């Protein structure tokens, strides 16, 4: 797990307890858990959009915008 051994994890845990205190540790853990859950949900939502083919629509729209910009630049030149 990230190349961390037992001693490193214990040191990190002690530092977290010193910084946040034992009373706030459950709140910190809860916030961290919610953040990870939202991150995973965002990753999964992005994968679903890619699977649905939305990325192709975005790419086509982007190409169209680039062509329009080139036409405008040619008119100005």
C-alpha positions as CSV (number, residue, x, y, z in Angstrom):
1,X,0.0,0.0,0.0
2,X,1.9,3.0,-1.3
3,X,5.2,1.6,0.0
4,X,4.3,2.5,3.6
5,X,5.1,0.1,6.3
6,X,3.5,-0.3,9.7
7,X,5.9,2.1,11.4
8,X,5.2,4.9,8.9
9,X,1.4,4.4,9.2
10,X,1.6,4.6,13.0
11,X,3.7,7.8,12.8
12,X,1.1,9.3,10.5
13,X,-1.7,8.2,12.8
14,X,0.0,9.8,15.8
15,X,0.6,13.1,13.9
16,X,-3.0,13.2,12.8
17,X,-4.2,12.6,16.4
18,X,-1.9,15.4,17.6
19,X,-3.1,17.9,14.9
20,X,-6.8,17.2,15.0
21,X,-7.2,15.7,18.5
22,X,-8.9,12.4,19.4
23,X,-12.3,14.1,19.5
24,X,-12.3,15.4,15.9
25,X,-10.8,12.2,14.5
26,X,-14.2,10.7,13.6
27,X,-15.2,13.9,11.8
28,X,-12.0,13.9,9.9
29,X,-12.4,10.3,8.9
30,X,-16.0,10.9,7.9
31,X,-15.0,13.9,5.7
32,X,-12.2,11.9,4.1
33,X,-14.6,9.0,3.4
34,X,-17.1,11.3,1.8
35,X,-14.4,12.9,-0.3
36,X,-13.2,9.5,-1.6
37,X,-16.8,8.4,-2.3
38,X,-17.5,11.5,-4.3
39,X,-14.2,11.1,-6.2
40,X,-15.0,7.5,-7.1
41,X,-18.5,8.5,-8.1
42,X,-17.1,11.3,-10.4
43,X,-14.7,8.8,-12.0
44,X,-17.5,6.3,-12.6
45,X,-19.7,9.0,-14.1
46,X,-17.0,10.1,-16.4
47,X,-16.5,6.5,-17.6
48,X,-20.2,6.1,-18.2
49,X,-20.2,9.3,-20.4
50,X,-17.3,8.0,-22.4
51,X,-19.1,4.7,-22.9
52,X,-22.2,6.4,-24.1
53,X,-20.3,8.1,-26.8
54,X,-20.6,11.6,-25.5
55,X,-16.9,12.2,-26.0
56,X,-17.5,11.8,-29.8
57,X,-20.1,14.5,-29.7
58,X,-17.8,16.8,-27.8
59,X,-15.0,16.2,-30.3
60,X,-17.2,16.9,-33.3
61,X,-18.4,20.1,-31.7
62,X,-14.8,21.2,-30.9
63,X,-13.8,20.5,-34.6
64,X,-16.7,22.6,-35.8
65,X,-15.7,25.5,-33.5
66,X,-12.1,25.3,-34.8
67,X,-13.3,25.4,-38.4
68,X,-15.4,28.5,-37.6
69,X,-12.5,30.2,-35.9
70,X,-10.3,29.5,-39.0
71,X,-12.9,31.0,-41.3
72,X,-13.0,34.1,-39.2
73,X,-9.3,34.4,-39.2
74,X,-9.1,34.0,-43.0
75,X,-11.8,36.8,-43.4
76,X,-9.7,39.1,-41.2
77,X,-6.5,38.5,-43.1
